[in-house]
Amino acid sequence: MRPGADYRHRAELAVKPDVWDFIEGGAEDERTLAANLRAFDRIRLRPRVLAGVPRADTAVSLFGTTYATPIGVAPTAYHRLVDPEGEVATARGAGAAGALFVAGIFASRTIEDIAAAATSGLWLQLYWLQRRDVMQALAERAERSGYGAIMLTVDVPRMGRRWRDMRNGFVIGGGVAAVNIDPAVMASAHERDAGSSAIARHTADAFDPTVTWTDLAWLRGCTGLPLVLKGILTAEDAVLAAEHGADAIVVSNHGGRQLDGAVASLDALTEVVDAVGDRLPVLFDGGVRRGTDALAALALGARMVLMGRPPLWGLAAGGADGVAGVLRAATAELEHAMVLAGRPTLAALDRSAVRTSGGAA
């Protein structure tokens, strides 16, 4: 069995069914969730021979930090739902693999405890809350604790309709909480109502759907950290991000959890990369399950790729060691594929390394 599939199987057995649905589910009919995976099936790798590449270097640098792997951990919430140590274990696992970890605003361990456990790069993800004082305090704490960037998720003016959570009446319980935020701000996330999602109710109560591009200047002024925008799927928004001072962007459809029927992340990648050129780095997430998926995204122009669900599978199956195992397995597969493709470094990966099943990339 493949390492990723093995971790997934063990994780499903280890967590409660409603938590599993929260992790695995997408919006509406989950068409975009499925499309993210299918998009990689249309990519074919173009191996090169007699290239004299005995091994490949997977190291990448971003914002002054060098990582052993371009495969990082995307922000996800409430890691203590699947492991008692929560994000502290995730940070240790990512560090053991030399990978970036983006801790979520709804982390179930403190920003400071996560930072103390991290031995590789660490960023903090934020949503735009109605309480700007809460956002500012989080950003300032992250900067003081040594986080390397702020990642603002921009694709949730309201939460996607996630039927699994609604059917389950999903609520954050069991002593798990977003411990970095005033409990009053989080109260509705802990209130059960049969047939509805407490996560969706909390989003409606706490998030600010009125923000626009001009509001970014306020957040940039809160810290001296780079600002990364996550949730870009079009050339138009990519250009606006560059014009409004983003330091990097992430091509992402929120793992298929927002607008069902939205373009697969991989299908949006080249459009975004071509739109911004060299103005800022483009990162990627959405459906990355193995090292060859990472190679495809990197070849199409991504600087780094992020995994959301697979590190949670590793965390649920084996704590910090499981997170490290997922990342190491994907990185080993990437390195193997780079050798067979004749690409000694990530800089040597370009669109000539891949083609779609229907023709040239």
C-alpha positions as a Markdown table, in Angstrom:
| # | Residue | x | y | z |
|---|---|---|---|---|
| 1 | Met | 0.0 | 0.0 | 0.0 |
| 2 | Arg | 1.2 | 3.5 | -0.8 |
| 3 | Pro | 2.4 | 5.5 | 2.3 |
| 4 | Gly | -0.2 | 8.2 | 1.8 |
| 5 | Ala | -3.0 | 5.7 | 1.4 |
| 6 | Asp | -1.8 | 3.8 | 4.4 |
| 7 | Tyr | -1.9 | 6.9 | 6.6 |
| 8 | Arg | -5.3 | 7.8 | 5.4 |
| 9 | His | -6.7 | 4.3 | 6.2 |
| 10 | Arg | -5.2 | 4.4 | 9.7 |
| 11 | Ala | -6.5 | 8.0 | 10.3 |
| 12 | Glu | -10.0 | 7.1 | 9.3 |
| 13 | Leu | -10.0 | 4.3 | 11.9 |
| 14 | Ala | -8.5 | 6.6 | 14.6 |
| 15 | Val | -10.9 | 9.6 | 14.6 |
| 16 | Lys | -14.6 | 10.0 | 15.1 |
| 17 | Pro | -16.9 | 9.8 | 12.0 |
| 18 | Asp | -18.0 | 13.4 | 12.3 |
| 19 | Val | -14.4 | 14.6 | 12.6 |
| 20 | Trp | -13.5 | 12.5 | 9.6 |
| 21 | Asp | -16.2 | 14.1 | 7.6 |
| 22 | Phe | -15.0 | 17.6 | 8.7 |
| 23 | Ile | -11.5 | 16.8 | 7.4 |
| 24 | Glu | -12.5 | 15.0 | 4.2 |
| 25 | Gly | -15.6 | 16.8 | 3.1 |
| 26 | Gly | -16.1 | 19.5 | 0.5 |
| 27 | Ala | -18.8 | 21.9 | -0.5 |
| 28 | Glu | -22.2 | 20.9 | -2.0 |
| 29 | Asp | -21.8 | 17.8 | -4.3 |
| 30 | Glu | -18.0 | 17.9 | -3.8 |
| 31 | Arg | -17.4 | 18.3 | -7.6 |
| 32 | Thr | -14.5 | 20.6 | -7.0 |
| 33 | Leu | -13.0 | 18.4 | -4.4 |
| 34 | Ala | -13.0 | 15.5 | -6.9 |
| 35 | Ala | -11.8 | 17.8 | -9.7 |
| 36 | Asn | -8.7 | 18.7 | -7.7 |
| 37 | Leu | -7.7 | 15.1 | -7.8 |
| 38 | Arg | -8.7 | 14.4 | -11.4 |
| 39 | Ala | -6.6 | 17.4 | -12.6 |
| 40 | Phe | -3.4 | 15.5 | -11.8 |
| 41 | Asp | -4.6 | 12.5 | -13.8 |
| 42 | Arg | -4.4 | 14.7 | -16.9 |
| 43 | Ile | -0.8 | 15.5 | -16.4 |
| 44 | Arg | 1.9 | 13.2 | -17.9 |
| 45 | Leu | 5.6 | 13.5 | -16.9 |
| 46 | Arg | 8.2 | 13.7 | -19.6 |
| 47 | Pro | 11.2 | 11.6 | -18.5 |
| 48 | Arg | 14.7 | 12.5 | -19.9 |
| 49 | Val | 17.4 | 9.9 | -20.4 |
| 50 | Leu | 21.2 | 10.0 | -20.2 |
| 51 | Ala | 20.9 | 13.2 | -18.2 |
| 52 | Gly | 23.6 | 12.4 | -15.7 |
| 53 | Val | 21.5 | 13.1 | -12.7 |
| 54 | Pro | 22.3 | 10.6 | -9.9 |
| 55 | Arg | 20.3 | 12.6 | -7.3 |
| 56 | Ala | 18.1 | 15.6 | -7.1 |
| 57 | Asp | 18.2 | 18.6 | -4.7 |
| 58 | Thr | 14.7 | 19.4 | -3.4 |
| 59 | Ala | 15.7 | 22.4 | -1.4 |
| 60 | Val | 13.9 | 25.7 | -1.9 |
| 61 | Ser | 14.2 | 29.2 | -0.4 |
| 62 | Leu | 11.4 | 31.7 | 0.3 |
| 63 | Phe | 11.5 | 34.9 | 2.3 |
| 64 | Gly | 15.0 | 34.2 | 3.5 |
| 65 | Thr | 14.4 | 30.7 | 4.8 |
| 66 | Thr | 15.6 | 27.5 | 3.1 |
| 67 | Tyr | 13.5 | 24.4 | 3.3 |
| 68 | Ala | 14.7 | 20.8 | 2.6 |
| 69 | Thr | 11.5 | 20.2 | 0.7 |
| 70 | Pro | 9.1 | 22.4 | -1.4 |
| 71 | Ile | 6.2 | 20.4 | 0.1 |
| 72 | Gly | 4.7 | 22.1 | 3.1 |
| 73 | Val | 1.8 | 21.9 | 5.5 |
| 74 | Ala | -1.3 | 24.0 | 4.5 |
| 75 | Pro | -3.3 | 25.7 | 7.3 |
| 76 | Thr | -6.0 | 23.6 | 8.8 |
| 77 | Ala | -7.9 | 24.1 | 12.0 |
| 78 | Tyr | -8.2 | 22.3 | 15.4 |
| 79 | His | -5.5 | 19.7 | 15.2 |
| 80 | Arg | -6.3 | 18.5 | 18.7 |
| 81 | Leu | -9.4 | 16.9 | 17.1 |
| 82 | Val | -7.1 | 14.2 | 15.8 |
| 83 | Asp | -4.1 | 14.2 | 18.3 |
| 84 | Pro | -3.8 | 15.3 | 21.9 |
| 85 | Glu | -0.7 | 17.4 | 21.1 |
| 86 | Gly | -2.4 | 19.1 | 18.2 |
| 87 | Glu | -0.4 | 21.7 | 16.3 |
| 88 | Val | 2.6 | 21.2 | 18.5 |
| 89 | Ala | 3.0 | 17.7 | 17.1 |
| 90 | Thr | 2.4 | 19.0 | 13.6 |
| 91 | Ala | 5.2 | 21.6 | 14.0 |
| 92 | Arg | 7.6 | 18.9 | 15.3 |
| 93 | Gly | 6.7 | 16.6 | 12.3 |
| 94 | Ala | 7.1 | 19.4 | 9.8 |
| 95 | Gly | 10.4 | 20.4 | 11.3 |
| 96 | Ala | 11.7 | 16.8 | 11.2 |
| 97 | Ala | 11.0 | 16.8 | 7.5 |
| 98 | Gly | 12.5 | 20.3 | 6.9 |
| 99 | Ala | 9.1 | 21.6 | 5.7 |
| 100 | Leu | 7.1 | 24.8 | 6.1 |
| 101 | Phe | 4.2 | 24.6 | 8.5 |
| 102 | Val | 1.4 | 27.2 | 8.2 |
| 103 | Ala | -0.5 | 27.3 | 11.5 |
| 104 | Gly | -4.1 | 28.2 | 11.3 |
| 105 | Ile | -5.9 | 31.0 | 13.0 |
| 106 | Phe | -8.1 | 28.3 | 14.7 |
| 107 | Ala | -5.2 | 26.4 | 16.0 |
| 108 | Ser | -5.9 | 24.4 | 19.2 |
| 109 | Arg | -2.5 | 25.1 | 20.7 |
| 110 | Thr | -1.1 | 28.6 | 21.4 |
| 111 | Ile | 0.9 | 30.5 | 18.8 |
| 112 | Glu | 3.8 | 30.5 | 21.3 |
| 113 | Asp | 3.7 | 26.8 | 22.0 |
| 114 | Ile | 3.7 | 26.0 | 18.3 |
| 115 | Ala | 6.7 | 28.3 | 17.8 |
| 116 | Ala | 8.6 | 26.6 | 20.6 |
| 117 | Ala | 8.1 | 23.2 | 18.9 |
| 118 | Ala | 9.0 | 24.3 | 15.4 |
| 119 | Thr | 12.4 | 23.7 | 13.9 |
| 120 | Ser | 11.6 | 24.7 | 10.4 |
| 121 | Gly | 9.8 | 27.6 | 8.8 |
| 122 | Leu | 6.5 | 28.7 | 10.4 |
| 123 | Trp | 3.8 | 31.0 | 9.2 |
| 124 | Leu | 0.5 | 32.1 | 10.6 |
| 125 | Gln | -2.8 | 32.0 | 8.6 |
| 126 | Leu | -5.6 | 34.5 | 9.3 |
| 127 | Tyr | -9.2 | 35.0 | 8.2 |
| 128 | Trp | -10.5 | 38.5 | 8.1 |
| 129 | Leu | -12.6 | 38.9 | 11.3 |
| 130 | Gln | -15.0 | 41.6 | 12.1 |
| 131 | Arg | -12.8 | 42.1 | 15.2 |
| 132 | Arg | -9.8 | 43.7 | 13.7 |
| 133 | Asp | -8.2 | 44.1 | 17.1 |
| 134 | Val | -8.2 | 40.3 | 17.4 |
| 135 | Met | -6.5 | 40.0 | 14.0 |
| 136 | Gln | -3.9 | 42.6 | 14.9 |
| 137 | Ala | -3.1 | 40.9 | 18.2 |
| 138 | Leu | -2.6 | 37.6 | 16.5 |
| 139 | Ala | -0.3 | 39.1 | 13.9 |
| 140 | Glu | 1.8 | 40.8 | 16.5 |
| 141 | Arg | 2.1 | 37.7 | 18.6 |
| 142 | Ala | 3.2 | 35.8 | 15.6 |
| 143 | Glu | 5.9 | 38.3 | 14.7 |
| 144 | Arg | 7.2 | 38.3 | 18.3 |
| 145 | Ser | 7.2 | 34.5 | 18.3 |
| 146 | Gly | 9.4 | 34.3 | 15.2 |
| 147 | Tyr | 6.8 | 33.4 | 12.5 |
| 148 | Gly | 8.0 | 34.1 | 9.0 |
| 149 | Ala | 4.9 | 35.4 | 7.3 |
| 150 | Ile | 1.2 | 36.1 | 7.6 |
| 151 | Met | -1.0 | 34.1 | 5.2 |
| 152 | Leu | -4.5 | 35.7 | 4.7 |
| 153 | Thr | -7.1 | 33.3 | 3.4 |
| 154 | Val | -9.2 | 35.5 | 1.0 |
| 155 | Asp | -11.8 | 33.1 | -0.4 |
| 156 | Val | -14.3 | 32.9 | 2.6 |
| 157 | Pro | -16.6 | 35.9 | 2.6 |
| 158 | Arg | -19.0 | 33.2 | 3.7 |
| 159 | Met | -18.4 | 29.5 | 4.3 |
| 160 | Gly | -19.2 | 27.0 | 1.6 |
| 161 | Arg | -22.2 | 24.8 | 2.1 |
| 162 | Arg | -20.6 | 21.6 | 3.5 |
| 163 | Trp | -23.4 | 19.0 | 3.6 |
| 164 | Arg | -21.5 | 16.5 | 5.6 |
| 165 | Asp | -21.0 | 18.9 | 8.5 |
| 166 | Met | -24.6 | 20.0 | 8.2 |
| 167 | Arg | -26.0 | 16.5 | 8.4 |
| 168 | Asn | -23.7 | 15.7 | 11.3 |
| 169 | Gly | -24.7 | 18.9 | 13.2 |
| 170 | Phe | -20.9 | 19.3 | 13.5 |
| 171 | Val | -19.6 | 21.3 | 16.5 |
| 172 | Ile | -16.2 | 21.8 | 18.0 |
| 173 | Gly | -16.3 | 19.9 | 21.3 |
| 174 | Gly | -14.3 | 17.5 | 23.5 |
| 175 | Gly | -12.4 | 20.3 | 25.2 |
| 176 | Val | -10.9 | 21.4 | 21.8 |
| 177 | Ala | -10.9 | 25.2 | 21.2 |
| 178 | Ala | -9.3 | 27.9 | 19.2 |
| 179 | Val | -7.1 | 28.9 | 22.1 |
| 180 | Asn | -5.5 | 32.0 | 20.6 |
| 181 | Ile | -8.8 | 33.9 | 20.3 |
| 182 | Asp | -11.1 | 35.4 | 22.8 |
| 183 | Pro | -13.7 | 32.7 | 23.7 |
| 184 | Ala | -16.5 | 35.3 | 23.2 |
| 185 | Val | -15.5 | 35.5 | 19.5 |
| 186 | Met | -15.6 | 31.7 | 19.2 |
| 187 | Ala | -18.7 | 30.9 | 21.2 |
| 188 | Ser | -21.0 | 29.9 | 18.3 |
| 189 | Ala | -18.4 | 27.3 | 17.1 |
| 190 | His | -19.2 | 25.3 | 20.3 |
| 191 | Glu | -23.0 | 25.5 | 20.1 |
| 192 | Arg | -24.7 | 22.4 | 18.7 |
| 193 | Asp | -27.8 | 22.8 | 16.5 |
| 194 | Ala | -29.1 | 19.6 | 14.8 |
| 195 | Gly | -29.0 | 19.8 | 11.0 |
| 196 | Ser | -26.6 | 22.7 | 10.8 |
| 197 | Ser | -22.8 | 23.3 | 11.1 |
| 198 | Ala | -21.5 | 25.2 | 14.1 |
| 199 | Ile | -18.5 | 26.1 | 11.9 |
| 200 | Ala | -20.7 | 27.7 | 9.3 |
| 201 | Arg | -22.7 | 29.6 | 12.0 |
| 202 | His | -19.5 | 30.9 | 13.5 |
| 203 | Thr | -18.2 | 32.0 | 10.2 |
| 204 | Ala | -21.3 | 34.0 | 9.6 |
| 205 | Asp | -21.0 | 35.6 | 13.1 |
| 206 | Ala | -17.3 | 36.4 | 13.1 |
| 207 | Phe | -16.0 | 36.9 | 9.5 |
| 208 | Asp | -16.2 | 40.3 | 7.7 |
| 209 | Pro | -17.5 | 39.8 | 4.1 |
| 210 | Thr | -17.2 | 43.5 | 3.3 |
| 211 | Val | -13.4 | 43.7 | 3.0 |
| 212 | Thr | -11.9 | 44.7 | -0.3 |
| 213 | Trp | -8.4 | 45.0 | -1.8 |
| 214 | Thr | -7.9 | 48.4 | -0.2 |
| 215 | Asp | -8.2 | 46.9 | 3.3 |
| 216 | Leu | -5.0 | 45.0 | 2.8 |
| 217 | Ala | -3.0 | 48.1 | 3.6 |
| 218 | Trp | -4.2 | 48.0 | 7.2 |
| 219 | Leu | -3.1 | 44.4 | 7.7 |
| 220 | Arg | 0.3 | 45.0 | 6.1 |
| 221 | Gly | 0.7 | 47.8 | 8.6 |
| 222 | Cys | 0.2 | 45.6 | 11.6 |
| 223 | Thr | 3.6 | 43.8 | 11.3 |
| 224 | Gly | 6.7 | 43.8 | 9.2 |
| 225 | Leu | 6.1 | 40.3 | 8.1 |
| 226 | Pro | 5.5 | 39.3 | 4.4 |
| 227 | Leu | 1.8 | 39.0 | 3.5 |
| 228 | Val | 0.7 | 36.0 | 1.5 |
| 229 | Leu | -2.8 | 35.8 | 0.0 |
| 230 | Lys | -4.3 | 32.3 | -0.2 |
| 231 | Gly | -7.3 | 31.5 | -2.4 |
| 232 | Ile | -6.4 | 33.1 | -5.8 |
| 233 | Leu | -7.8 | 31.3 | -8.9 |
| 234 | Thr | -7.9 | 33.9 | -11.7 |
| 235 | Ala | -5.4 | 36.1 | -13.5 |
| 236 | Glu | -7.5 | 39.1 | -12.6 |
| 237 | Asp | -7.2 | 38.5 | -8.9 |
| 238 | Ala | -3.5 | 37.6 | -9.2 |
| 239 | Val | -2.7 | 40.9 | -10.8 |
| 240 | Leu | -4.7 | 42.8 | -8.2 |
| 241 | Ala | -2.8 | 41.0 | -5.4 |
| 242 | Ala | 0.5 | 42.1 | -6.9 |
| 243 | Glu | -0.8 | 45.7 | -7.3 |
| 244 | His | -2.0 | 45.8 | -3.7 |
| 245 | Gly | 1.3 | 44.7 | -2.2 |
| 246 | Ala | 1.0 | 41.0 | -1.6 |
| 247 | Asp | 4.4 | 39.4 | -1.2 |
| 248 | Ala | 3.2 | 36.0 | -2.5 |
| 249 | Ile | 0.0 | 34.3 | -3.5 |
| 250 | Val | -1.4 | 30.7 | -3.2 |
| 251 | Val | -3.4 | 29.2 | -6.0 |
| 252 | Ser | -6.1 | 27.4 | -4.0 |
| 253 | Asn | -9.8 | 26.6 | -4.1 |
| 254 | His | -9.8 | 25.8 | -0.3 |
| 255 | Gly | -9.6 | 22.1 | -0.9 |
| 256 | Gly | -12.9 | 22.1 | -2.7 |
| 257 | Arg | -14.6 | 23.4 | 0.4 |
| 258 | Gln | -15.9 | 26.7 | -0.8 |
| 259 | Leu | -17.5 | 27.2 | -4.3 |
| 260 | Asp | -18.5 | 23.8 | -5.7 |
| 261 | Gly | -17.9 | 23.8 | -9.4 |
| 262 | Ala | -15.0 | 26.2 | -9.1 |
| 263 | Val | -12.0 | 25.5 | -11.3 |
| 264 | Ala | -9.5 | 22.9 | -10.0 |
| 265 | Ser | -6.5 | 24.5 | -8.5 |
| 266 | Leu | -4.1 | 22.9 | -11.0 |
| 267 | Asp | -6.2 | 24.1 | -13.9 |
| 268 | Ala | -5.9 | 27.6 | -12.6 |
| 269 | Leu | -2.1 | 27.5 | -12.0 |
| 270 | Thr | -0.7 | 28.5 | -15.3 |
| 271 | Glu | -3.1 | 31.3 | -15.8 |
| 272 | Val | -2.1 | 32.8 | -12.5 |
| 273 | Val | 1.7 | 32.2 | -13.0 |
| 274 | Asp | 1.5 | 33.8 | -16.5 |
| 275 | Ala | -0.4 | 36.8 | -15.1 |
| 276 | Val | 2.1 | 37.7 | -12.4 |
| 277 | Gly | 5.3 | 36.8 | -14.1 |
| 278 | Asp | 8.3 | 37.5 | -11.9 |
| 279 | Arg | 6.4 | 40.0 | -9.7 |
| 280 | Leu | 5.8 | 37.6 | -6.8 |
| 281 | Pro | 6.1 | 33.9 | -5.9 |
| 282 | Val | 3.2 | 31.7 | -6.6 |
| 283 | Leu | 2.5 | 28.8 | -4.2 |
| 284 | Phe | -0.1 | 26.0 | -4.8 |
| 285 | Asp | -2.5 | 23.8 | -2.9 |
| 286 | Gly | -5.4 | 21.6 | -3.9 |
| 287 | Gly | -5.3 | 17.8 | -4.4 |
| 288 | Val | -1.6 | 17.2 | -3.8 |
| 289 | Arg | -1.3 | 13.6 | -2.6 |
| 290 | Arg | 2.1 | 12.4 | -3.8 |
| 291 | Gly | 5.5 | 13.7 | -4.9 |
| 292 | Thr | 4.6 | 13.4 | -8.6 |
| 293 | Asp | 1.7 | 15.8 | -8.0 |
| 294 | Ala | 4.1 | 18.2 | -6.4 |
| 295 | Leu | 6.4 | 17.8 | -9.4 |
| 296 | Ala | 3.6 | 18.7 | -11.8 |
| 297 | Ala | 2.6 | 21.9 | -9.9 |
| 298 | Leu | 6.3 | 22.9 | -9.6 |
| 299 | Ala | 6.9 | 22.4 | -13.3 |
| 300 | Leu | 3.8 | 24.5 | -14.1 |
| 301 | Gly | 5.3 | 27.4 | -12.1 |
| 302 | Ala | 4.6 | 27.0 | -8.4 |
| 303 | Arg | 7.5 | 27.9 | -6.0 |
| 304 | Met | 6.1 | 25.6 | -3.3 |
| 305 | Val | 3.2 | 23.3 | -2.8 |
| 306 | Leu | 1.1 | 22.8 | 0.3 |
| 307 | Met | -0.7 | 19.7 | 1.6 |
| 308 | Gly | -3.8 | 20.0 | 3.8 |
| 309 | Arg | -5.5 | 16.7 | 4.4 |
| 310 | Pro | -2.4 | 14.3 | 4.2 |
| 311 | Pro | -0.6 | 15.8 | 7.1 |
| 312 | Leu | -3.7 | 15.5 | 9.2 |
| 313 | Trp | -3.9 | 11.8 | 8.2 |
| 314 | Gly | -0.3 | 11.5 | 9.4 |
| 315 | Leu | -1.1 | 13.3 | 12.6 |
| 316 | Ala | -4.1 | 11.2 | 13.4 |
| 317 | Ala | -2.3 | 7.9 | 12.5 |
| 318 | Gly | 1.0 | 8.6 | 14.3 |
| 319 | Gly | 1.4 | 12.1 | 15.8 |
| 320 | Ala | 4.5 | 14.0 | 14.9 |
| 321 | Asp | 6.1 | 10.9 | 13.4 |
| 322 | Gly | 3.1 | 10.5 | 11.2 |
| 323 | Val | 3.3 | 14.1 | 9.9 |
| 324 | Ala | 7.0 | 13.7 | 9.2 |
| 325 | Gly | 6.3 | 10.3 | 7.5 |
| 326 | Val | 3.8 | 11.8 | 5.1 |
| 327 | Leu | 6.1 | 14.7 | 4.2 |
| 328 | Arg | 9.2 | 12.5 | 3.8 |
| 329 | Ala | 7.4 | 10.0 | 1.6 |
| 330 | Ala | 6.1 | 12.7 | -0.7 |
| 331 | Thr | 9.5 | 14.4 | -0.8 |
| 332 | Ala | 11.3 | 11.1 | -1.6 |
| 333 | Glu | 8.9 | 10.5 | -4.4 |
| 334 | Leu | 9.5 | 14.0 | -5.7 |
| 335 | Glu | 13.2 | 13.5 | -5.6 |
| 336 | His | 12.9 | 10.1 | -7.4 |
| 337 | Ala | 10.7 | 11.6 | -10.1 |
| 338 | Met | 13.1 | 14.5 | -10.6 |
| 339 | Val | 16.0 | 12.1 | -11.2 |
| 340 | Leu | 14.0 | 10.2 | -13.8 |
| 341 | Ala | 12.9 | 13.4 | -15.4 |
| 342 | Gly | 16.6 | 14.5 | -15.6 |
| 343 | Arg | 16.0 | 17.6 | -13.4 |
| 344 | Pro | 18.8 | 18.0 | -10.7 |
| 345 | Thr | 17.2 | 21.0 | -9.0 |
| 346 | Leu | 13.8 | 22.6 | -8.6 |
| 347 | Ala | 15.0 | 25.5 | -10.7 |
| 348 | Ala | 15.5 | 23.0 | -13.5 |
| 349 | Leu | 11.8 | 22.1 | -13.5 |
| 350 | Asp | 9.8 | 23.9 | -16.1 |
| 351 | Arg | 6.8 | 23.2 | -18.3 |
| 352 | Ser | 8.9 | 21.0 | -20.6 |
| 353 | Ala | 8.8 | 18.4 | -17.8 |
| 354 | Val | 5.1 | 17.8 | -18.2 |
| 355 | Arg | 2.3 | 17.7 | -20.7 |
| 356 | Thr | -1.4 | 17.2 | -20.4 |
| 357 | Ser | -3.0 | 14.0 | -21.6 |
| 358 | Gly | -4.5 | 16.0 | -24.4 |
| 359 | Gly | -1.3 | 17.7 | -25.6 |
| 360 | Ala | 1.4 | 20.0 | -24.7 |
| 361 | Ala | 1.3 | 21.8 | -21.3 |
